[in-house]
Amino acid sequence: MKASRPALLQNLTRRPFPQHLVPASRRLAGLALCFVLALCIGLFSRYSQAQGVAQRDLPRTTLNAGMYLVHAQVASTPEQRATGLMYRTDLRDNEGMLFIFEKAQMQCFWMKNTLIPLTAAFIADDGTVVNTVDMQPRTTNSHCSTKPVRYVLEVRQGWLAQHGIGPGKRITGGPFGKN
């Protein structure tokens, strides 16, 4: 016997089964399933972050730090700046990353997913180094400029000090032009 069309529609649109009539074991099973799914999603997102990929294919520029050259990748978009040198396991002596921001403001950096020790040079628009800070890997300490800047250069820790580059020294090349 076929049900009439109005009866089919009535069955499709009826209200859900009242919760107080659902057995407690089924309600607990549903809650447990929701908990397990939430846990799996949380673990997967942490796993994805832990498996981050270093960015190595950014545009490059060559900077002059005194008589020394720095071959720097340029991080100029929010995504590129957010990743920076994270997940890198090596950085050559004359390599680095130049972060370029839209406008001069106080800049702060941290090293949560960065695996190698770095020095950051906060640089004014004319290429003058405002201040430098040494940063330890895998930390969330903030390392900030002492005044508003648009540029930050990260290099292997100690490289700037070894070459006499510090506050007041000038970086040339790239966005800073020639001497």
KATALIN-V622910 format. One record per residue. N is the residue number from 0. PHI is phi in whole degrees, 0 to 359 (999 if undefined). BURIAL is 1 if it has 24 or more other ideal C-beta (glycine too) atoms within 12 Angstrom, else 0. Layout:
[[N;PHI;BURIAL] [N;PHI;BURIAL]]
This chain:
[[0;999;0] [1;274;0] [2;278;0] [3;288;0] [4;305;0] [5;299;0] [6;292;0] [7;298;0] [8;297;0] [9;296;0] [10;295;0] [11;288;0] [12;254;0] [13;290;0] [14;289;0] [15;297;0] [16;297;0] [17;300;0] [18;300;0] [19;291;0] [20;263;0] [21;282;0] [22;303;0] [23;302;0] [24;297;0] [25;289;0] [26;297;0] [27;295;0] [28;297;0] [29;296;0] [30;296;0] [31;297;0] [32;297;0] [33;299;0] [34;298;0] [35;297;0] [36;297;0] [37;298;0] [38;297;0] [39;298;0] [40;297;0] [41;297;0] [42;294;0] [43;297;0] [44;293;0] [45;293;0] [46;298;0] [47;298;0] [48;294;0] [49;292;0] [50;264;0] [51;304;0] [52;246;0] [53;290;0] [54;267;0] [55;235;0] [56;251;0] [57;282;1] [58;302;0] [59;236;0] [60;218;1] [61;250;0] [62;250;1] [63;252;1] [64;245;1] [65;67;0] [66;265;0] [67;255;1] [68;259;1] [69;237;1] [70;268;1] [71;245;1] [72;285;1] [73;251;1] [74;256;1] [75;241;1] [76;258;0] [77;304;0] [78;294;0] [79;297;0] [80;293;1] [81;295;0] [82;277;1] [83;49;1] [84;263;1] [85;299;1] [86;70;1] [87;284;1] [88;255;0] [89;207;0] [90;205;1] [91;292;0] [92;305;0] [93;254;0] [94;251;1] [95;190;1] [96;224;1] [97;258;1] [98;265;1] [99;243;1] [100;252;1] [101;295;0] [102;217;0] [103;289;0] [104;202;0] [105;297;0] [106;247;1] [107;231;0] [108;235;1] [109;221;1] [110;231;1] [111;311;0] [112;253;1] [113;263;1] [114;262;0] [115;236;1] [116;290;1] [117;229;1] [118;244;1] [119;253;1] [120;251;1] [121;270;1] [122;236;1] [123;285;1] [124;303;0] [125;274;0] [126;94;1] [127;283;0] [128;287;1] [129;278;1] [130;200;1] [131;233;1] [132;219;1] [133;272;1] [134;233;1] [135;271;0] [136;297;1] [137;56;0] [138;238;0] [139;248;0] [140;293;0] [141;276;0] [142;236;1] [143;240;0] [144;288;1] [145;271;0] [146;206;0] [147;299;0] [148;220;1] [149;256;1] [150;233;1] [151;222;1] [152;249;1] [153;254;1] [154;224;1] [155;304;1] [156;303;1] [157;94;0] [158;298;1] [159;298;1] [160;298;0] [161;301;0] [162;255;1] [163;70;0] [164;259;1] [165;206;1] [166;307;0] [167;93;0] [168;285;1] [169;245;1] [170;259;1] [171;235;1] [172;88;1] [173;54;1] [174;288;1] [175;267;1] [176;70;0] [177;272;0] [178;306;0]]
